[in-house]
Structure formats: C-alpha cells, structure tokens
Amino acid sequence: MIIPGALAVFMPVVIGFILSSKGLAGALIGSLSSGFMLAVAMSNAGGAWDNAKKYAKQLGLNKTDKDHFDATVVGDTVGDPFKDTSGPALNILIKLMSVISLVIAPALKEWQVNKDTKAIIEWEPKSVGVGVGILIVMLVVLYFIQRSIDYGYGVKRKEVEASIAEQKAKSEKAEKAAVAANPAAYKALKNLKESEKRGAIDKAQAEALLKALNNPVAAPVEVDPQISAVASTTMEIEVKTSE
C-alpha cells in the first residue's frame, strides 16, 4: 500500500505546482466524481455478494447444491472487503486529496497569482520547478520501493517452489515405497480399475488383489552398480592388505 498511498498524497501537490490551481481543481473534481461512483458501486456490490451467500445458506444450498454455494462463498470473499474496506477507503481518499490541496493553497496563491492583476499565472517557473522536482523524487523513490517489493516476492516465490518440489519428491518417494512393499497388489488393483472402466469387473483380478493383500511380497531391492563396484573394490583392497 506504500505506492498507492504515496500517489494519493503527492499527486495533488505535483499537479497543483505544475498545472496551477486550475489543473488541481480539475483533478479534484475528477477524483470526487469517479471516487464517489466507485465507492457506491463497491459498497452495493459487496453487500449484494455478502447477502447472496446468506440467502443461499438459508435455502440449504450448502447441502443440496454444493457448487452453487461454493460460488456464493467466493463472491462473499470478494464482497466483504468491497463493502467494509475498499468502498469506505475511497471516501477517505477524496477527503485526503482535498485537505492536501488546502495545505498547499497558500503557496499556490503566492507563486501563481499576479498581485497587481489578480490573474493566475500559468507555468510559473518557480512553481513548475518545484512540482517537477517533487515528481522526479517521487518516481525514483517509488521505483526502488517497487524493486524491493519484487525482490521480496521473488525470494518468497523461490521458497514456495522449493517447498512444493520437496513435498512432491517426498510424495513420489512414499508412493514408490508403497508400491515396492507389495507390487503384486498394486498391479492387480491397476488391472481391476482398467476392467471397471471397460464396464465389467474382472473376478480373477479381484481374487489376485485379495491374495496379494493377504500375502504381501516386497519387490527385490535394486543395488546401484556403481555402489556395488565401489564395495567390491574396497573388499579387494582389504583382502590384499590383510595378505
């Protein structure tokens, strides 16, 4: 929220100093009209999604139509922040921009209003220079903040990917160990599933499965040839040393 907050605070200052008070008035009018409509839409939509879940639960769809109810739960997950946070926050945003504009109003009057004719001076050099300087500093700071955020997300993403790969490796290892403990049972189960897909359960495969479950026979342990060669070489060295 650092970048959106900084834009909300500093953009009225930048617009006011660069585009004069007329530009700032236009920005405030645009933020007021668009922010008000968006806040009302968010509040109404969030309330509708929230009530949709309650209504679906009252109808008993959480038991009869699970997919329908799950969809209303997703809507409620989005609707609650819309109704309780995003909509009201836009009202605060409008007030914040207006207050900041009032704070810089004396400086705008001092620099951009001709004391003799009382006319607004557009593109006043001192005012434009301050506005451009604030804009450049803000963009540079926000750029480095965004880079820091992206770096943090990248580190977290790598950690999550490593954790997923580790869990996947453990799962595959456990599955291989389970198959090696009773390969005949897994083979019979696989054949039984294939016969079920064809529309008829094979009685012989079912009997083979029961037999394999009652009399489990583990698969022979496979020895790595390289390990075996190293072990035999070590034994030969030990025999020669003893001789």
N, C-alpha and C positions, 0 to 999 in steps of 0.2 A: 504493500500500500504506500510505499515511500514515493514512487514515481507519480501515481495519480494525485496524491496529496500535494506534492511539490508543484505539479502543473496547476492545480486549483488555487494555490496560494500566489504563485509568481506570475501566472499569465495575465491577470488584471494589471499588475504593475508594468509588465512588458508592453502590453497593448496600450495602456494609458500614456506611457512615456514616448512610445514610437508613433502611434497613430492619433495622439492627442485625446482630449476628453470626448470628442465626438466618436472616435473609434471605440473607446471604453464604454460609452453609453450603448453603442450597438452591440458590443459583446455581452453586456449585462442584460439587455433586452432579449438577445438570443438565448442566453443561459436560463433566464427566467421562464421564457415560454416553453422551450424544449424540456428543461428540467421538471417543470410543473406537470406537463403532459406525461413524461416518462414515469414520474413518481406516482401519479394517479393510476397509470396502466399497471405498474408493478404491484401496487397495493391491491388493486382489484383482481389481477390475475393470481397473485399469491393467495388471496383469500378464497378464490374460486377453487384452486387446486387443493388447498387445505380442506375445504368443506367437501370436495369430491371424495376424498379418502374416507372421511367420517360417514358420508352418505352410503358409500359402497360397503363399509363395515356394518352399518345399520341394516342394510339389505341382506347381510350374510354372505356377500360375495367372497369374503376371505375363506369360506369353507366350500362354497359351491363352484365359484369361478375364480380359481387362484390367479390365472394370468391377468384377468381384468383387475383384480385387487392389487396385484404387483405393479401394474401400470399406474394406478392411483397413488401407490406408495412413492413411486419415482416422482410423480407430479408434486406430491407433498414435500418431498426432499428439496425440490427447487422452490416450491411456493412459500415455504416458511421463511427462508432468507429474503425473498422478494417482499413479503408482507411486513416482516419485522425489522429488517435492517436496510436493504437497498432503497426501498421507497422513502422511508423517513430520512435516510442519509442524504438524499438529493435535496431535500428542503434545507438541511444544514449547509450543503454546498452552496446553494443560492445565497443564503444569508452571509456565508463566509466571504464570497466574492464581493458582495455589496459592502461589507464592512471594510475590507481591504481597499476597495475603491475610495471609500470615505477617508481612510487614513492617508492616502497619497493625494487626496484632492487639494490640500494647501500647496503642495509642491507643483502640481499641475497648474494651479492658478498663478503661482509666482513666475513660472517659466513660460507658460504658453498663452498668457493673456496680456495683450498690449495695454499698458497703464494709461495711455492717452486716449486711444480709440475704443478700448474695452473689447476689441475683437480677438478671436482665438487665432494664435499663430500656429499654422500647421508646419510640421517638420522643423521645429525649433532645434538648432544644432545641439545645444547642451542636453535637452530632454531626450533627443534621439540617441545621443551618445550613451547616456545612462541606460536607456532601455536596451540598446544593442549589447552593452556590456553585461547587463544582468542576464539577457537571453543566452549569450555565449557561455557565461559561467554556469548557468543552469543546465545547458545541454551537455557540457563537459562533465559536470558532477553526476548527472543522471546517466550518462554513458558508462562511467566507471561503476556506478551502483548496479546498473544492469549487467555489466560484465561479472561483477562479484556474485550476483544472484545466479547467473547462468553457470558460473563455475561451481557454486554450491549444488545446483541441480545436477550438474554433470557428475560430481563426486557421489551424490546420493544415487543417481541412476546406475553407476558402476557397481555400487554396493548391492543394490537390489538385483541387478543382473547376476552378480556373483552368487548371491544367496539363492536365486532361482536355479542357477546351474548346479549349485551344491545339493539342493533339495532334489533336483532331477536325477543327479548321479546317485544319491542315496536310494531314491525310489527304484531306479533301474537295478542297482546292486541287490536290494532286497527282493525284487522280483526274480532276478536270476538265481538268488539263493533259494527262494521258494520253489522255483522250477527244478533246480538241481536236487532238492531234497526228495522230490517224488516226480520224476519226469513222466512216468507212465500215467499218473493221474492227470497231469495237465494235457498230455496227448489225447487221452480218452475224453476229457472234457471238451477239448477243441473239436474233436470229431463229433461229439454229441451235439455241440452247438451248430455245426455245419449241417447235420442231419435234421435238426429242428428247423433251420432255415428252408430246407427242402420240403418241409411240411410233414415229415414223419420221423418220430424219434426211434433211433436205432437201439434195439434192446441189447444187442451184443456190446455196443459201446457203453451202455449204462452199466451192464454187468462188469465190464472191464474197469470202469471207473470205481465201482464199489470194491472190486478186488484190489485195485491199486491203493485205495484209501485204507483198506483193512491190512494190507501187507506192503507198506511203503518201502521202496528200494531206491536208495540215493544213487545219483549218477556218479560214475568213477571220476576221481579228481584228476584234472589235467595238469601235468607238470610242464612248466616252461622249459623248452630245450636249452636255452641259454643258461638257466639256473642249474639244470641237470649237468651241463658240460662243465660249469664252474665247480660244482660239487665233486664231480669225478676227478677233475684236475687237482683239487685240493686233497682228495684222498690219495691220489698217486704220489703227490709231494710228501705227504705224511708217511706213506709206506717207505719211500726211498730214504727219508730222513731216519726212520727207525732202523732200516737195514744198515 
